């Protein structure tokens, strides 16, 4: 689309997220275009957006640049500017080096810096102000994720007429860990500005309500929190999902099927293809999984002439120190495994450090025999669900960490404790060698779960709960 600027933005449904759902495309002749990014959240919210004159408030991804609102694909896009320093302090700093590790069981040590916090407050206020400016009287506003936890309360103060929902895509930690945060009270109160606070799992709801009981002067009855001013916030679990049918159709399309066969051929027609797909992140357990696989091959329990592990890792947060180290560690680990047990033309690990289009992902999922998902902690993990949606037939296996939110619903996966390398090894072997009837039965159950609960159902359930007037 060309992106024409609407004179006056006013919307009855507003999404507020760190990033906008559009990417800029620069053409060779110098003209600029925007394209909707194909993420699940956008897919789920598009119908609601169109029906309600929706607007999306978020950062466009380039620092030090101010853009006017514009219309794209029926959605009003409201860009929020960030300076380079704010990107470093609010986004890379407080969001990704303080909150991210703290909320993921401190698997890396969180860093606490007062300047980062100040930037987080400042940027959250800017998002809240933009949302307040574009919302109609009585509009519904849906705030997304850990970067914007102060927005609900700020927005309620500015616009008490709004109906405010919040969804946290990552885990909410146990009180004992959350208490480390010097700004624990502000974050808790920020979230409580919502009418409805959504978490991935019931366990997160419990962590949150326990925290509120301990730290806030509010009345907590089951999942309802009543604040001294009478405002009622409800906390509830909404496990997120994917566009299951969309993925299946893609996997069934002729070009993707052909590509799947080609991938298999290029890998040397292995008997067993293992697959890992992740953002390159220390919470995903990539090292543990490769170590386990490497040992199986070194010990002769897997034959490197017959098996291959394809690990795809999307570059992520490359300006944050922890992520740079992780990349080096994985480069080294892959090099060591391939150097020690590889043969000419048969590297046991094929490692791709890049991002791919959805078609390529669908081809990989549809042909992989064993999908290996081993996060040390994960809010949900959509990759596990994408594999189930794309992988047809009776042969195939999902190895899944019990610390991924997805394990709560995908009960028929081969479960592992990602901290237990021997457990991963034994389960990878089982997933290869299990009886075909067992594999078929497990896959059928997983498929039912993923197709019964897709992203549209997730969004509809959240929004209809948000619509209901909650009373204390
Ligand atoms: P993420 O931590 O990013 O999401 P995940 O849920 O697995 O984790 O989603 C990753 C997405 O990126 C998937 O849709 C996947 O297909 C895609 N992807 C990964 N590697 C890719 C590559 N190399 N090329 C192209 N695409 C790639 C956060 C939380 C999760 C939660 C989601 C949604 O950390 O726990 O499930 O939000 O709420």
Boltz pocket constraint, residues with backbone or C-beta under 6 A from the ligand:
constraints:
  - pocket:
      binder: B
      contacts: [[A, 169], [A, 170], [A, 240], [A, 277], [A, 278], [A, 279], [A, 312], [A, 313], [A, 314], [A, 352], [A, 354], [A, 355], [A, 356], [A, 357], [A, 358], [A, 361], [A, 378], [A, 379], [A, 380], [A, 381], [A, 382], [A, 383], [A, 384], [A, 386], [A, 405]]
      max_distance: 6.0
